[in-house]
């Protein structure tokens, strides 16, 4: 009988965010850059924000819409957790000509959602690259 050593597959923790306006029909897959138990920050193009916001003049709007978001947390073990919640856009900040940073706070996070987010943050911050 031959035995061979197999190296475990370690995956870099990742964060994916799918967002859709409450009245919208189109879902946007966004790159999550940062997450806390209170909210998530994503990178968006101007077209994505305009579609999610439902208004071309989003930078002048004082009130932002509520979005439906699906978070996918990828853990180093290869485990993935999907969480669904509503989120309110809190701020939109231009970071380059074509890119915006959008911070959304969670509304009505699903049961156990905060526990998974906390576990993800601990793992992400505990890894040194």
C-alpha positions in Angstrom: 0.0 0.0 0.0 1.4 3.4 -1.0 0.9 6.4 1.2 1.6 9.8 0.1 1.6 13.1 2.0 -0.9 15.6 0.9 -0.5 19.2 1.7 -3.6 20.8 3.1 -5.1 23.5 0.9 -5.2 26.8 2.6 -7.3 29.5 1.1 -6.9 33.2 1.7 -10.0 34.6 3.5 -12.2 36.6 1.1 -15.3 38.7 1.1 -17.8 38.8 -1.7 -20.9 41.0 -1.7 -23.9 40.8 -4.0 -26.2 43.8 -3.8 -29.6 44.7 -5.3 -31.8 47.7 -4.8 -35.1 46.8 -3.0 -37.1 47.8 -6.1 -34.3 46.6 -8.5 -34.1 43.6 -10.6 -30.3 43.5 -11.3 -27.8 42.1 -8.8 -24.3 43.4 -8.7 -21.3 41.4 -7.5 -19.1 43.8 -5.6 -15.6 43.4 -4.1 -15.8 43.7 -0.4 -12.8 45.6 1.0 -13.7 45.7 4.7 -16.3 44.3 7.1 -17.2 45.0 10.7 -20.1 43.7 12.8 -21.9 46.9 11.9 -21.4 47.1 8.2 -19.4 46.4 5.1 -17.4 48.6 2.7 -17.3 47.7 -1.0 -15.7 49.0 -4.2 -18.1 50.2 -6.9 -18.0 51.8 -10.3 -20.2 54.8 -11.0 -22.5 52.7 -13.1 -23.1 50.2 -10.3 -23.8 53.0 -7.8 -26.2 54.7 -10.2 -28.1 51.4 -10.7 -28.2 50.6 -7.0 -29.1 54.1 -6.1 -31.7 54.6 -8.8 -30.5 58.1 -9.4 -27.8 59.7 -11.5 -27.3 62.5 -9.0 -26.3 60.1 -6.1 -23.5 62.4 -4.8 -26.0 65.2 -4.0 -28.7 62.9 -2.5 -29.0 63.2 1.3 -30.9 59.9 1.7 -29.6 56.6 0.3 -31.7 53.6 -0.5 -31.9 50.3 1.4 -30.3 47.4 -0.4 -30.7 43.7 -0.2 -27.2 42.2 0.2 -25.8 38.7 0.3 -22.4 38.3 1.9 -20.1 35.4 1.2 -17.4 35.0 3.8 -14.6 32.7 2.7 -12.5 31.3 5.5 -8.9 30.0 5.4 -10.2 26.5 6.0 -12.1 26.6 2.7 -15.4 27.0 4.5 -17.8 29.5 3.1 -20.7 31.2 4.9 -23.5 33.1 3.2 -25.4 35.8 5.0 -28.3 37.8 3.8 -29.5 41.1 5.2 -30.7 44.5 4.2 -28.2 47.3 4.3 -28.4 51.1 4.2 -25.8 53.0 2.3 -24.1 55.3 4.7 -21.5 57.0 2.6 -20.1 57.1 -0.9 -16.5 58.2 -1.3 -14.7 58.7 -4.6 -11.3 57.0 -4.5 -10.3 57.3 -8.1 -11.7 58.5 -11.5 -13.7 55.3 -11.9 -13.9 53.8 -8.4 -16.0 54.6 -5.3 -15.9 53.2 -1.8 -19.4 52.6 -0.5 -20.0 51.9 3.2 -23.2 50.2 4.1 -24.6 49.5 7.6 -26.5 46.3 8.2 -30.2 46.4 9.0 -31.8 43.2 10.4 -28.9 40.8 10.1 -29.9 37.2 10.0 -29.6 34.9 13.1 -25.9 34.0 13.8 -24.7 36.5 11.2 -22.8 38.6 13.6 -21.1 35.5 15.1 -19.9 34.5 11.6 -18.7 38.0 10.9 -16.8 38.2 14.2 -15.2 34.8 13.4 -14.2 36.0 9.9 -12.6 39.2 11.3 -10.6 37.3 13.9 -9.3 34.9 11.3 -8.6 37.6 8.7 -6.8 39.9 11.2 -4.9 36.9 12.6 -3.3 35.9 9.3 0.0 37.5 8.5 1.1 37.8 4.9 
